[in-house]
């Protein structure tokens, strides 16, 4: 049974009250994994909201998170 690594938020990232805070450690780690698979670089200084959007984009490009 697979668990969703990045659950769908109840709100859009832009509407998160903490969305402008720096991305979390787990977000950064997962982003680097996805970026490596996609042949991309992770920009420095991403907010939680921006990191979430980039995770969604890279999941779509790499096929991770498909079917969630």
C-alpha positions, 0 to 999 in steps of 0.5 A, a space after each residue: 500500500 503506498 502512502 501519499 508523500 505530498 497530500 493535497 492541501 485544503 487551500 491553495 499554497 498562496 492562501 496558506 498563512 505560513 506560505 511565505 515562510 522558508 520551505 521546510 527541511 522535508 520539502 527541501 529534501 524531496 525537492 532535491 530528489 525530484 529535481 535530480 530526477 528531472 535534471 533541474 536545479 532547486 532555486 535558493 530561498 523558496 517559500 513553503 508555498 513556492 516549494 509546494 508548487 515546484 514539488 507539484 510541477 516536478 512530480 508531474 514531470 517525473 511521474 512521482 505522485 501520479 495517481 494521487 
